[in-house]
Amino acid sequence: MGGDEGERPTRPCRWCDAPVVQPSSRWRRRNYCGKSHRRRFRILRAVLEFLDW
Ligand SMILES: [Zn+2]
């Protein structure tokens, strides 16, 4: 099995909407283009929770 798949599955980054190439395994998803965006999103969420959003 194998060969080139012309298109790799991508998802938009939750922070900046940049296309993020997904790893071949189904079990893991990458929602962010980089660690910094993931971290930012977590911080944002923590702030919203703190403000009782
Ligand atoms: Zn991003």
mmCIF file of the protein (N, C-alpha, C, O) and its ligand, coordinates in Angstrom:
data_MODEL
# 
_entry.id   MODEL 
# 
loop_
_entity.id 
_entity.type 
_entity.pdbx_number_of_molecules 
1 polymer     1 
2 non-polymer 1 
# 
_entity_poly.entity_id                      1 
_entity_poly.type                           'polypeptide(L)' 
_entity_poly.nstd_linkage                   no 
_entity_poly.nstd_monomer                   no 
_entity_poly.pdbx_seq_one_letter_code       MGGDEGERPTRPCRWCDAPVVQPSSRWRRRNYCGKSHRRRFRILRAVLEFLDW 
_entity_poly.pdbx_seq_one_letter_code_can   MGGDEGERPTRPCRWCDAPVVQPSSRWRRRNYCGKSHRRRFRILRAVLEFLDW 
_entity_poly.pdbx_strand_id                 A 
# 
loop_
_entity_poly_seq.entity_id 
_entity_poly_seq.num 
_entity_poly_seq.mon_id 
_entity_poly_seq.hetero 
1 1  MET n 
1 2  GLY n 
1 3  GLY n 
1 4  ASP n 
1 5  GLU n 
1 6  GLY n 
1 7  GLU n 
1 8  ARG n 
1 9  PRO n 
1 10 THR n 
1 11 ARG n 
1 12 PRO n 
1 13 CYS n 
1 14 ARG n 
1 15 TRP n 
1 16 CYS n 
1 17 ASP n 
1 18 ALA n 
1 19 PRO n 
1 20 VAL n 
1 21 VAL n 
1 22 GLN n 
1 23 PRO n 
1 24 SER n 
1 25 SER n 
1 26 ARG n 
1 27 TRP n 
1 28 ARG n 
1 29 ARG n 
1 30 ARG n 
1 31 ASN n 
1 32 TYR n 
1 33 CYS n 
1 34 GLY n 
1 35 LYS n 
1 36 SER n 
1 37 HIS n 
1 38 ARG n 
1 39 ARG n 
1 40 ARG n 
1 41 PHE n 
1 42 ARG n 
1 43 ILE n 
1 44 LEU n 
1 45 ARG n 
1 46 ALA n 
1 47 VAL n 
1 48 LEU n 
1 49 GLU n 
1 50 PHE n 
1 51 LEU n 
1 52 ASP n 
1 53 TRP n 
# 
loop_
_struct_asym.id 
_struct_asym.entity_id 
A 1 
B 2 
# 
loop_
_chem_comp.id 
_chem_comp.type 
_chem_comp.mon_nstd_flag 
ALA 'L-peptide linking' y 
ARG 'L-peptide linking' y 
ASN 'L-peptide linking' y 
ASP 'L-peptide linking' y 
CYS 'L-peptide linking' y 
GLN 'L-peptide linking' y 
GLU 'L-peptide linking' y 
GLY 'peptide linking'   y 
HIS 'L-peptide linking' y 
ILE 'L-peptide linking' y 
LEU 'L-peptide linking' y 
LYS 'L-peptide linking' y 
MET 'L-peptide linking' y 
PHE 'L-peptide linking' y 
PRO 'L-peptide linking' y 
SER 'L-peptide linking' y 
THR 'L-peptide linking' y 
TRP 'L-peptide linking' y 
TYR 'L-peptide linking' y 
VAL 'L-peptide linking' y 
ZN  non-polymer         . 
# 
_pdbx_entity_nonpoly.entity_id   2 
_pdbx_entity_nonpoly.name        ? 
_pdbx_entity_nonpoly.comp_id     ZN 
# 
_pdbx_nonpoly_scheme.asym_id         B 
_pdbx_nonpoly_scheme.entity_id       2 
_pdbx_nonpoly_scheme.mon_id          ZN 
_pdbx_nonpoly_scheme.ndb_seq_num     1 
_pdbx_nonpoly_scheme.pdb_seq_num     101 
_pdbx_nonpoly_scheme.auth_seq_num    101 
_pdbx_nonpoly_scheme.pdb_mon_id      ZN 
_pdbx_nonpoly_scheme.auth_mon_id     ZN 
_pdbx_nonpoly_scheme.pdb_strand_id   A 
_pdbx_nonpoly_scheme.pdb_ins_code    . 
# 
loop_
_atom_site.group_PDB 
_atom_site.id 
_atom_site.type_symbol 
_atom_site.label_atom_id 
_atom_site.label_alt_id 
_atom_site.label_comp_id 
_atom_site.label_asym_id 
_atom_site.label_entity_id 
_atom_site.label_seq_id 
_atom_site.pdbx_PDB_ins_code 
_atom_site.Cartn_x 
_atom_site.Cartn_y 
_atom_site.Cartn_z 
_atom_site.occupancy 
_atom_site.B_iso_or_equiv 
_atom_site.pdbx_formal_charge 
_atom_site.auth_seq_id 
_atom_site.auth_comp_id 
_atom_site.auth_asym_id 
_atom_site.auth_atom_id 
_atom_site.pdbx_PDB_model_num 
ATOM   1   N  N  . MET A 1 1  ? 0.841   -1.188 0.000  1.00 0.00 ? 1   MET A N  1 
ATOM   2   C  CA . MET A 1 1  ? 0.000   0.000  0.000  1.00 0.00 ? 1   MET A CA 1 
ATOM   3   C  C  . MET A 1 1  ? 0.879   1.242  0.000  1.00 0.00 ? 1   MET A C  1 
ATOM   4   O  O  . MET A 1 1  ? 1.988   1.228  0.534  1.00 0.00 ? 1   MET A O  1 
ATOM   5   N  N  . GLY A 1 2  ? 0.411   2.246  -0.562 1.00 0.00 ? 2   GLY A N  1 
ATOM   6   C  CA . GLY A 1 2  ? 1.183   3.461  -0.513 1.00 0.00 ? 2   GLY A CA 1 
ATOM   7   C  C  . GLY A 1 2  ? 1.065   4.221  -1.805 1.00 0.00 ? 2   GLY A C  1 
ATOM   8   O  O  . GLY A 1 2  ? 0.132   4.031  -2.586 1.00 0.00 ? 2   GLY A O  1 
ATOM   9   N  N  . GLY A 1 3  ? 1.999   5.054  -2.005 1.00 0.00 ? 3   GLY A N  1 
ATOM   10  C  CA . GLY A 1 3  ? 1.922   5.915  -3.173 1.00 0.00 ? 3   GLY A CA 1 
ATOM   11  C  C  . GLY A 1 3  ? 1.565   7.309  -2.742 1.00 0.00 ? 3   GLY A C  1 
ATOM   12  O  O  . GLY A 1 3  ? 1.193   7.569  -1.598 1.00 0.00 ? 3   GLY A O  1 
ATOM   13  N  N  . ASP A 1 4  ? 1.687   8.161  -3.663 1.00 0.00 ? 4   ASP A N  1 
ATOM   14  C  CA . ASP A 1 4  ? 1.420   9.549  -3.328 1.00 0.00 ? 4   ASP A CA 1 
ATOM   15  C  C  . ASP A 1 4  ? -0.056  9.865  -3.367 1.00 0.00 ? 4   ASP A C  1 
ATOM   16  O  O  . ASP A 1 4  ? -0.764  9.566  -4.328 1.00 0.00 ? 4   ASP A O  1 
ATOM   17  N  N  . GLU A 1 5  ? -0.478  10.463 -2.317 1.00 0.00 ? 5   GLU A N  1 
ATOM   18  C  CA . GLU A 1 5  ? -1.806  11.039 -2.376 1.00 0.00 ? 5   GLU A CA 1 
ATOM   19  C  C  . GLU A 1 5  ? -1.623  12.482 -2.793 1.00 0.00 ? 5   GLU A C  1 
ATOM   20  O  O  . GLU A 1 5  ? -0.841  13.226 -2.202 1.00 0.00 ? 5   GLU A O  1 
ATOM   21  N  N  . GLY A 1 6  ? -2.328  12.846 -3.777 1.00 0.00 ? 6   GLY A N  1 
ATOM   22  C  CA . GLY A 1 6  ? -2.132  14.190 -4.333 1.00 0.00 ? 6   GLY A CA 1 
ATOM   23  C  C  . GLY A 1 6  ? -2.419  15.264 -3.329 1.00 0.00 ? 6   GLY A C  1 
ATOM   24  O  O  . GLY A 1 6  ? -1.707  16.265 -3.245 1.00 0.00 ? 6   GLY A O  1 
ATOM   25  N  N  . GLU A 1 7  ? -3.465  15.054 -2.567 1.00 0.00 ? 7   GLU A N  1 
ATOM   26  C  CA . GLU A 1 7  ? -3.808  16.068 -1.590 1.00 0.00 ? 7   GLU A CA 1 
ATOM   27  C  C  . GLU A 1 7  ? -3.672  15.502 -0.203 1.00 0.00 ? 7   GLU A C  1 
ATOM   28  O  O  . GLU A 1 7  ? -4.176  14.423 0.108  1.00 0.00 ? 7   GLU A O  1 
ATOM   29  N  N  . ARG A 1 8  ? -2.996  16.238 0.604  1.00 0.00 ? 8   ARG A N  1 
ATOM   30  C  CA . ARG A 1 8  ? -2.935  15.847 2.009  1.00 0.00 ? 8   ARG A CA 1 
ATOM   31  C  C  . ARG A 1 8  ? -4.048  16.553 2.749  1.00 0.00 ? 8   ARG A C  1 
ATOM   32  O  O  . ARG A 1 8  ? -4.369  17.707 2.465  1.00 0.00 ? 8   ARG A O  1 
ATOM   33  N  N  . PRO A 1 9  ? -4.629  15.854 3.695  1.00 0.00 ? 9   PRO A N  1 
ATOM   34  C  CA . PRO A 1 9  ? -5.697  16.499 4.458  1.00 0.00 ? 9   PRO A CA 1 
ATOM   35  C  C  . PRO A 1 9  ? -5.158  17.662 5.287  1.00 0.00 ? 9   PRO A C  1 
ATOM   36  O  O  . PRO A 1 9  ? -4.128  17.552 5.951  1.00 0.00 ? 9   PRO A O  1 
ATOM   37  N  N  . THR A 1 10 ? -5.856  18.734 5.231  1.00 0.00 ? 10  THR A N  1 
ATOM   38  C  CA . THR A 1 10 ? -5.460  19.889 6.037  1.00 0.00 ? 10  THR A CA 1 
ATOM   39  C  C  . THR A 1 10 ? -6.678  20.420 6.775  1.00 0.00 ? 10  THR A C  1 
ATOM   40  O  O  . THR A 1 10 ? -7.822  20.219 6.366  1.00 0.00 ? 10  THR A O  1 
ATOM   41  N  N  . ARG A 1 11 ? -6.397  21.091 7.854  1.00 0.00 ? 11  ARG A N  1 
ATOM   42  C  CA . ARG A 1 11 ? -7.441  21.801 8.584  1.00 0.00 ? 11  ARG A CA 1 
ATOM   43  C  C  . ARG A 1 11 ? -6.938  23.201 8.828  1.00 0.00 ? 11  ARG A C  1 
ATOM   44  O  O  . ARG A 1 11 ? -5.731  23.424 8.927  1.00 0.00 ? 11  ARG A O  1 
ATOM   45  N  N  . PRO A 1 12 ? -7.841  24.134 8.925  1.00 0.00 ? 12  PRO A N  1 
ATOM   46  C  CA . PRO A 1 12 ? -7.402  25.492 9.246  1.00 0.00 ? 12  PRO A CA 1 
ATOM   47  C  C  . PRO A 1 12 ? -6.973  25.593 10.707 1.00 0.00 ? 12  PRO A C  1 
ATOM   48  O  O  . PRO A 1 12 ? -7.576  24.991 11.595 1.00 0.00 ? 12  PRO A O  1 
ATOM   49  N  N  . CYS A 1 13 ? -5.938  26.357 10.924 1.00 0.00 ? 13  CYS A N  1 
ATOM   50  C  CA . CYS A 1 13 ? -5.515  26.653 12.290 1.00 0.00 ? 13  CYS A CA 1 
ATOM   51  C  C  . CYS A 1 13 ? -6.641  27.386 13.009 1.00 0.00 ? 13  CYS A C  1 
ATOM   52  O  O  . CYS A 1 13 ? -7.269  28.278 12.439 1.00 0.00 ? 13  CYS A O  1 
ATOM   53  N  N  . ARG A 1 14 ? -6.889  27.016 14.237 1.00 0.00 ? 14  ARG A N  1 
ATOM   54  C  CA . ARG A 1 14 ? -7.973  27.669 14.969 1.00 0.00 ? 14  ARG A CA 1 
ATOM   55  C  C  . ARG A 1 14 ? -7.677  29.115 15.296 1.00 0.00 ? 14  ARG A C  1 
ATOM   56  O  O  . ARG A 1 14 ? -8.571  29.908 15.591 1.00 0.00 ? 14  ARG A O  1 
ATOM   57  N  N  . TRP A 1 15 ? -6.412  29.430 15.236 1.00 0.00 ? 15  TRP A N  1 
ATOM   58  C  CA . TRP A 1 15 ? -6.061  30.797 15.608 1.00 0.00 ? 15  TRP A CA 1 
ATOM   59  C  C  . TRP A 1 15 ? -5.971  31.699 14.383 1.00 0.00 ? 15  TRP A C  1 
ATOM   60  O  O  . TRP A 1 15 ? -6.541  32.791 14.379 1.00 0.00 ? 15  TRP A O  1 
ATOM   61  N  N  . CYS A 1 16 ? -5.265  31.260 13.345 1.00 0.00 ? 16  CYS A N  1 
ATOM   62  C  CA . CYS A 1 16 ? -4.995  32.157 12.224 1.00 0.00 ? 16  CYS A CA 1 
ATOM   63  C  C  . CYS A 1 16 ? -5.515  31.632 10.891 1.00 0.00 ? 16  CYS A C  1 
ATOM   64  O  O  . CYS A 1 16 ? -5.304  32.269 9.859  1.00 0.00 ? 16  CYS A O  1 
ATOM   65  N  N  . ASP A 1 17 ? -6.189  30.487 10.891 1.00 0.00 ? 17  ASP A N  1 
ATOM   66  C  CA . ASP A 1 17 ? -6.771  29.916 9.673  1.00 0.00 ? 17  ASP A CA 1 
ATOM   67  C  C  . ASP A 1 17 ? -5.759  29.483 8.627  1.00 0.00 ? 17  ASP A C  1 
ATOM   68  O  O  . ASP A 1 17 ? -6.120  29.263 7.470  1.00 0.00 ? 17  ASP A O  1 
ATOM   69  N  N  . ALA A 1 18 ? -4.521  29.358 9.011  1.00 0.00 ? 18  ALA A N  1 
ATOM   70  C  CA . ALA A 1 18 ? -3.548  28.812 8.067  1.00 0.00 ? 18  ALA A CA 1 
ATOM   71  C  C  . ALA A 1 18 ? -3.793  27.313 7.929  1.00 0.00 ? 18  ALA A C  1 
ATOM   72  O  O  . ALA A 1 18 ? -4.145  26.658 8.910  1.00 0.00 ? 18  ALA A O  1 
ATOM   73  N  N  . PRO A 1 19 ? -3.615  26.759 6.730  1.00 0.00 ? 19  PRO A N  1 
ATOM   74  C  CA . PRO A 1 19 ? -3.827  25.328 6.562  1.00 0.00 ? 19  PRO A CA 1 
ATOM   75  C  C  . PRO A 1 19 ? -2.771  24.529 7.315  1.00 0.00 ? 19  PRO A C  1 
ATOM   76  O  O  . PRO A 1 19 ? -1.573  24.785 7.198  1.00 0.00 ? 19  PRO A O  1 
ATOM   77  N  N  . VAL A 1 20 ? -3.240  23.561 8.086  1.00 0.00 ? 20  VAL A N  1 
ATOM   78  C  CA . VAL A 1 20 ? -2.341  22.727 8.874  1.00 0.00 ? 20  VAL A CA 1 
ATOM   79  C  C  . VAL A 1 20 ? -2.409  21.311 8.319  1.00 0.00 ? 20  VAL A C  1 
ATOM   80  O  O  . VAL A 1 20 ? -3.471  20.689 8.323  1.00 0.00 ? 20  VAL A O  1 
ATOM   81  N  N  . VAL A 1 21 ? -1.295  20.809 7.848  1.00 0.00 ? 21  VAL A N  1 
ATOM   82  C  CA . VAL A 1 21 ? -1.261  19.452 7.312  1.00 0.00 ? 21  VAL A CA 1 
ATOM   83  C  C  . VAL A 1 21 ? -1.439  18.455 8.442  1.00 0.00 ? 21  VAL A C  1 
ATOM   84  O  O  . VAL A 1 21 ? -0.757  18.520 9.465  1.00 0.00 ? 21  VAL A O  1 
ATOM   85  N  N  . GLN A 1 22 ? -2.354  17.544 8.243  1.00 0.00 ? 22  GLN A N  1 
ATOM   86  C  CA . GLN A 1 22 ? -2.649  16.568 9.286  1.00 0.00 ? 22  GLN A CA 1 
ATOM   87  C  C  . GLN A 1 22 ? -1.743  15.350 9.150  1.00 0.00 ? 22  GLN A C  1 
ATOM   88  O  O  . GLN A 1 22 ? -1.417  14.932 8.040  1.00 0.00 ? 22  GLN A O  1 
ATOM   89  N  N  . PRO A 1 23 ? -1.346  14.792 10.265 1.00 0.00 ? 23  PRO A N  1 
ATOM   90  C  CA . PRO A 1 23 ? -0.555  13.559 10.226 1.00 0.00 ? 23  PRO A CA 1 
ATOM   91  C  C  . PRO A 1 23 ? -1.401  12.398 9.707  1.00 0.00 ? 23  PRO A C  1 
ATOM   92  O  O  . PRO A 1 23 ? -2.630  12.438 9.752  1.00 0.00 ? 23  PRO A O  1 
ATOM   93  N  N  . SER A 1 24 ? -0.722  11.372 9.217  1.00 0.00 ? 24  SER A N  1 
ATOM   94  C  CA . SER A 1 24 ? -1.447  10.278 8.576  1.00 0.00 ? 24  SER A CA 1 
ATOM   95  C  C  . SER A 1 24 ? -2.310  9.500  9.562  1.00 0.00 ? 24  SER A C  1 
ATOM   96  O  O  . SER A 1 24 ? -3.327  8.922  9.177  1.00 0.00 ? 24  SER A O  1 
ATOM   97  N  N  . SER A 1 25 ? -1.914  9.484  10.817 1.00 0.00 ? 25  SER A N  1 
ATOM   98  C  CA . SER A 1 25 ? -2.724  8.731  11.770 1.00 0.00 ? 25  SER A CA 1 
ATOM   99  C  C  . SER A 1 25 ? -4.028  9.458  12.061 1.00 0.00 ? 25  SER A C  1 
ATOM   100 O  O  . SER A 1 25 ? -4.068  10.684 12.169 1.00 0.00 ? 25  SER A O  1 
ATOM   101 N  N  . ARG A 1 26 ? -5.059  8.699  12.182 1.00 0.00 ? 26  ARG A N  1 
ATOM   102 C  CA . ARG A 1 26 ? -6.367  9.306  12.428 1.00 0.00 ? 26  ARG A CA 1 
ATOM   103 C  C  . ARG A 1 26 ? -6.520  9.849  13.821 1.00 0.00 ? 26  ARG A C  1 
ATOM   104 O  O  . ARG A 1 26 ? -7.330  10.738 14.084 1.00 0.00 ? 26  ARG A O  1 
ATOM   105 N  N  . TRP A 1 27 ? -5.733  9.302  14.699 1.00 0.00 ? 27  TRP A N  1 
ATOM   106 C  CA . TRP A 1 27 ? -6.035  9.524  16.113 1.00 0.00 ? 27  TRP A CA 1 
ATOM   107 C  C  . TRP A 1 27 ? -5.578  10.876 16.610 1.00 0.00 ? 27  TRP A C  1 
ATOM   108 O  O  . TRP A 1 27 ? -6.040  11.374 17.636 1.00 0.00 ? 27  TRP A O  1 
ATOM   109 N  N  . ARG A 1 28 ? -4.677  11.447 15.875 1.00 0.00 ? 28  ARG A N  1 
ATOM   110 C  CA . ARG A 1 28 ? -4.201  12.750 16.327 1.00 0.00 ? 28  ARG A CA 1 
ATOM   111 C  C  . ARG A 1 28 ? -4.598  13.811 15.334 1.00 0.00 ? 28  ARG A C  1 
ATOM   112 O  O  . ARG A 1 28 ? -4.484  13.628 14.122 1.00 0.00 ? 28  ARG A O  1 
ATOM   113 N  N  . ARG A 1 29 ? -5.054  14.895 15.849 1.00 0.00 ? 29  ARG A N  1 
ATOM   114 C  CA . ARG A 1 29 ? -5.371  16.028 15.001 1.00 0.00 ? 29  ARG A CA 1 
ATOM   115 C  C  . ARG A 1 29 ? -4.504  17.190 15.391 1.00 0.00 ? 29  ARG A C  1 
ATOM   116 O  O  . ARG A 1 29 ? -4.185  17.390 16.563 1.00 0.00 ? 29  ARG A O  1 
ATOM   117 N  N  . ARG A 1 30 ? -4.131  17.948 14.401 1.00 0.00 ? 30  ARG A N  1 
ATOM   118 C  CA . ARG A 1 30 ? -3.432  19.188 14.709 1.00 0.00 ? 30  ARG A CA 1 
ATOM   119 C  C  . ARG A 1 30 ? -4.377  20.329 14.398 1.00 0.00 ? 30  ARG A C  1 
ATOM   120 O  O  . ARG A 1 30 ? -4.791  20.515 13.254 1.00 0.00 ? 30  ARG A O  1 
ATOM   121 N  N  . ASN A 1 31 ? -4.705  21.069 15.394 1.00 0.00 ? 31  ASN A N  1 
ATOM   122 C  CA . ASN A 1 31 ? -5.639  22.171 15.204 1.00 0.00 ? 31  ASN A CA 1 
ATOM   123 C  C  . ASN A 1 31 ? -4.942  23.513 15.049 1.00 0.00 ? 31  ASN A C  1 
ATOM   124 O  O  . ASN A 1 31 ? -5.574  24.519 14.727 1.00 0.00 ? 31  ASN A O  1 
ATOM   125 N  N  . TYR A 1 32 ? -3.657  23.517 15.276 1.00 0.00 ? 32  TYR A N  1 
ATOM   126 C  CA . TYR A 1 32 ? -2.925  24.788 15.242 1.00 0.00 ? 32  TYR A CA 1 
ATOM   127 C  C  . TYR A 1 32 ? -1.690  24.649 14.379 1.00 0.00 ? 32  TYR A C  1 
ATOM   128 O  O  . TYR A 1 32 ? -1.107  23.568 14.293 1.00 0.00 ? 32  TYR A O  1 
ATOM   129 N  N  . CYS A 1 33 ? -1.289  25.731 13.741 1.00 0.00 ? 33  CYS A N  1 
ATOM   130 C  CA . CYS A 1 33 ? -0.140  25.668 12.851 1.00 0.00 ? 33  CYS A CA 1 
ATOM   131 C  C  . CYS A 1 33 ? 1.164   25.619 13.639 1.00 0.00 ? 33  CYS A C  1 
ATOM   132 O  O  . CYS A 1 33 ? 2.199   25.236 13.094 1.00 0.00 ? 33  CYS A O  1 
ATOM   133 N  N  . GLY A 1 34 ? 1.128   25.997 14.895 1.00 0.00 ? 34  GLY A N  1 
ATOM   134 C  CA . GLY A 1 34 ? 2.353   25.972 15.681 1.00 0.00 ? 34  GLY A CA 1 
ATOM   135 C  C  . GLY A 1 34 ? 2.049   25.941 17.160 1.00 0.00 ? 34  GLY A C  1 
ATOM   136 O  O  . GLY A 1 34 ? 0.915   26.154 17.589 1.00 0.00 ? 34  GLY A O  1 
ATOM   137 N  N  . LYS A 1 35 ? 3.083   25.672 17.928 1.00 0.00 ? 35  LYS A N  1 
ATOM   138 C  CA . LYS A 1 35 ? 2.875   25.575 19.374 1.00 0.00 ? 35  LYS A CA 1 
ATOM   139 C  C  . LYS A 1 35 ? 2.413   26.886 19.976 1.00 0.00 ? 35  LYS A C  1 
ATOM   140 O  O  . LYS A 1 35 ? 1.607   26.911 20.906 1.00 0.00 ? 35  LYS A O  1 
ATOM   141 N  N  . SER A 1 36 ? 2.935   27.979 19.430 1.00 0.00 ? 36  SER A N  1 
ATOM   142 C  CA . SER A 1 36 ? 2.589   29.273 20.019 1.00 0.00 ? 36  SER A CA 1 
ATOM   143 C  C  . SER A 1 36 ? 1.104   29.558 19.881 1.00 0.00 ? 36  SER A C  1 
ATOM   144 O  O  . SER A 1 36 ? 0.504   30.159 20.771 1.00 0.00 ? 36  SER A O  1 
ATOM   145 N  N  . HIS A 1 37 ? 0.505   29.135 18.776 1.00 0.00 ? 37  HIS A N  1 
ATOM   146 C  CA . HIS A 1 37 ? -0.919  29.396 18.611 1.00 0.00 ? 37  HIS A CA 1 
ATOM   147 C  C  . HIS A 1 37 ? -1.744  28.535 19.536 1.00 0.00 ? 37  HIS A C  1 
ATOM   148 O  O  . HIS A 1 37 ? -2.766  28.970 20.065 1.00 0.00 ? 37  HIS A O  1 
ATOM   149 N  N  . ARG A 1 38 ? -1.296  27.320 19.725 1.00 0.00 ? 38  ARG A N  1 
ATOM   150 C  CA . ARG A 1 38 ? -1.989  26.458 20.664 1.00 0.00 ? 38  ARG A CA 1 
ATOM   151 C  C  . ARG A 1 38 ? -1.954  27.054 22.064 1.00 0.00 ? 38  ARG A C  1 
ATOM   152 O  O  . ARG A 1 38 ? -2.940  27.060 22.800 1.00 0.00 ? 38  ARG A O  1 
ATOM   153 N  N  . ARG A 1 39 ? -0.771  27.553 22.394 1.00 0.00 ? 39  ARG A N  1 
ATOM   154 C  CA . ARG A 1 39 ? -0.604  28.148 23.714 1.00 0.00 ? 39  ARG A CA 1 
ATOM   155 C  C  . ARG A 1 39 ? -1.479  29.388 23.858 1.00 0.00 ? 39  ARG A C  1 
ATOM   156 O  O  . ARG A 1 39 ? -2.120  29.596 24.888 1.00 0.00 ? 39  ARG A O  1 
ATOM   157 N  N  . ARG A 1 40 ? -1.495  30.207 22.809 1.00 0.00 ? 40  ARG A N  1 
ATOM   158 C  CA . ARG A 1 40 ? -2.326  31.407 22.854 1.00 0.00 ? 40  ARG A CA 1 
ATOM   159 C  C  . ARG A 1 40 ? -3.786  31.067 23.046 1.00 0.00 ? 40  ARG A C  1 
ATOM   160 O  O  . ARG A 1 40 ? -4.496  31.717 23.814 1.00 0.00 ? 40  ARG A O  1 
ATOM   161 N  N  . PHE A 1 41 ? -4.220  30.050 22.347 1.00 0.00 ? 41  PHE A N  1 
ATOM   162 C  CA . PHE A 1 41 ? -5.627  29.685 22.448 1.00 0.00 ? 41  PHE A CA 1 
ATOM   163 C  C  . PHE A 1 41 ? -5.960  29.227 23.865 1.00 0.00 ? 41  PHE A C  1 
ATOM   164 O  O  . PHE A 1 41 ? -7.026  29.542 24.393 1.00 0.00 ? 41  PHE A O  1 
ATOM   165 N  N  . ARG A 1 42 ? -5.049  28.490 24.468 1.00 0.00 ? 42  ARG A N  1 
ATOM   166 C  CA . ARG A 1 42 ? -5.287  28.034 25.848 1.00 0.00 ? 42  ARG A CA 1 
ATOM   167 C  C  . ARG A 1 42 ? -5.327  29.206 26.808 1.00 0.00 ? 42  ARG A C  1 
ATOM   168 O  O  . ARG A 1 42 ? -6.137  29.236 27.735 1.00 0.00 ? 42  ARG A O  1 
ATOM   169 N  N  . ILE A 1 43 ? -4.450  30.167 26.582 1.00 0.00 ? 43  ILE A N  1 
ATOM   170 C  CA . ILE A 1 43 ? -4.444  31.347 27.446 1.00 0.00 ? 43  ILE A CA 1 
ATOM   171 C  C  . ILE A 1 43 ? -5.751  32.113 27.280 1.00 0.00 ? 43  ILE A C  1 
ATOM   172 O  O  . ILE A 1 43 ? -6.362  32.539 28.260 1.00 0.00 ? 43  ILE A O  1 
ATOM   173 N  N  . LEU A 1 44 ? -6.169  32.281 26.041 1.00 0.00 ? 44  LEU A N  1 
ATOM   174 C  CA . LEU A 1 44 ? -7.425  32.985 25.786 1.00 0.00 ? 44  LEU A CA 1 
ATOM   175 C  C  . LEU A 1 44 ? -8.582  32.297 26.494 1.00 0.00 ? 44  LEU A C  1 
ATOM   176 O  O  . LEU A 1 44 ? -9.432  32.949 27.100 1.00 0.00 ? 44  LEU A O  1 
ATOM   177 N  N  . ARG A 1 45 ? -8.601  31.011 26.410 1.00 0.00 ? 45  ARG A N  1 
ATOM   178 C  CA . ARG A 1 45 ? -9.682  30.260 27.041 1.00 0.00 ? 45  ARG A CA 1 
ATOM   179 C  C  . ARG A 1 45 ? -9.660  30.410 28.562 1.00 0.00 ? 45  ARG A C  1 
ATOM   180 O  O  . ARG A 1 45 ? -10.701 30.555 29.203 1.00 0.00 ? 45  ARG A O  1 
ATOM   181 N  N  . ALA A 1 46 ? -8.460  30.372 29.118 1.00 0.00 ? 46  ALA A N  1 
ATOM   182 C  CA . ALA A 1 46 ? -8.331  30.548 30.559 1.00 0.00 ? 46  ALA A CA 1 
ATOM   183 C  C  . ALA A 1 46 ? -8.833  31.924 30.986 1.00 0.00 ? 46  ALA A C  1 
ATOM   184 O  O  . ALA A 1 46 ? -9.478  32.071 32.025 1.00 0.00 ? 46  ALA A O  1 
ATOM   185 N  N  . VAL A 1 47 ? -8.529  32.918 30.175 1.00 0.00 ? 47  VAL A N  1 
ATOM   186 C  CA . VAL A 1 47 ? -8.993  34.274 30.493 1.00 0.00 ? 47  VAL A CA 1 
ATOM   187 C  C  . VAL A 1 47 ? -10.513 34.342 30.422 1.00 0.00 ? 47  VAL A C  1 
ATOM   188 O  O  . VAL A 1 47 ? -11.149 34.934 31.293 1.00 0.00 ? 47  VAL A O  1 
ATOM   189 N  N  . LEU A 1 48 ? -11.091 33.746 29.402 1.00 0.00 ? 48  LEU A N  1 
ATOM   190 C  CA . LEU A 1 48 ? -12.544 33.763 29.274 1.00 0.00 ? 48  LEU A CA 1 
ATOM   191 C  C  . LEU A 1 48 ? -13.199 33.052 30.448 1.00 0.00 ? 48  LEU A C  1 
ATOM   192 O  O  . LEU A 1 48 ? -14.224 33.500 30.961 1.00 0.00 ? 48  LEU A O  1 
ATOM   193 N  N  . GLU A 1 49 ? -12.614 31.965 30.862 1.00 0.00 ? 49  GLU A N  1 
ATOM   194 C  CA . GLU A 1 49 ? -13.165 31.261 32.022 1.00 0.00 ? 49  GLU A CA 1 
ATOM   195 C  C  . GLU A 1 49 ? -13.055 32.101 33.274 1.00 0.00 ? 49  GLU A C  1 
ATOM   196 O  O  . GLU A 1 49 ? -13.949 32.118 34.121 1.00 0.00 ? 49  GLU A O  1 
ATOM   197 N  N  . PHE A 1 50 ? -11.945 32.791 33.367 1.00 0.00 ? 50  PHE A N  1 
ATOM   198 C  CA . PHE A 1 50 ? -11.748 33.640 34.543 1.00 0.00 ? 50  PHE A CA 1 
ATOM   199 C  C  . PHE A 1 50 ? -12.791 34.751 34.591 1.00 0.00 ? 50  PHE A C  1 
ATOM   200 O  O  . PHE A 1 50 ? -13.257 35.143 35.661 1.00 0.00 ? 50  PHE A O  1 
ATOM   201 N  N  . LEU A 1 51 ? -13.142 35.244 33.419 1.00 0.00 ? 51  LEU A N  1 
ATOM   202 C  CA . LEU A 1 51 ? -14.140 36.307 33.340 1.00 0.00 ? 51  LEU A CA 1 
ATOM   203 C  C  . LEU A 1 51 ? -15.561 35.765 33.381 1.00 0.00 ? 51  LEU A C  1 
ATOM   204 O  O  . LEU A 1 51 ? -16.528 36.518 33.268 1.00 0.00 ? 51  LEU A O  1 
ATOM   205 N  N  . ASP A 1 52 ? -15.677 34.456 33.544 1.00 0.00 ? 52  ASP A N  1 
ATOM   206 C  CA . ASP A 1 52 ? -16.983 33.816 33.601 1.00 0.00 ? 52  ASP A CA 1 
ATOM   207 C  C  . ASP A 1 52 ? -17.755 34.058 32.318 1.00 0.00 ? 52  ASP A C  1 
ATOM   208 O  O  . ASP A 1 52 ? -18.916 34.465 32.345 1.00 0.00 ? 52  ASP A O  1 
ATOM   209 N  N  . TRP A 1 53 ? -17.110 33.810 31.216 1.00 0.00 ? 53  TRP A N  1 
ATOM   210 C  CA . TRP A 1 53 ? -17.690 34.006 29.878 1.00 0.00 ? 53  TRP A CA 1 
ATOM   211 C  C  . TRP A 1 53 ? -18.837 33.034 29.669 1.00 0.00 ? 53  TRP A C  1 
ATOM   212 O  O  . TRP A 1 53 ? -19.461 33.033 28.608 1.00 0.00 ? 53  TRP A O  1 
HETATM 213 ZN ZN . ZN  B 2 .  ? -1.955  29.561 13.411 1.00 0.00 2 101 ZN  A ZN 1 
# 
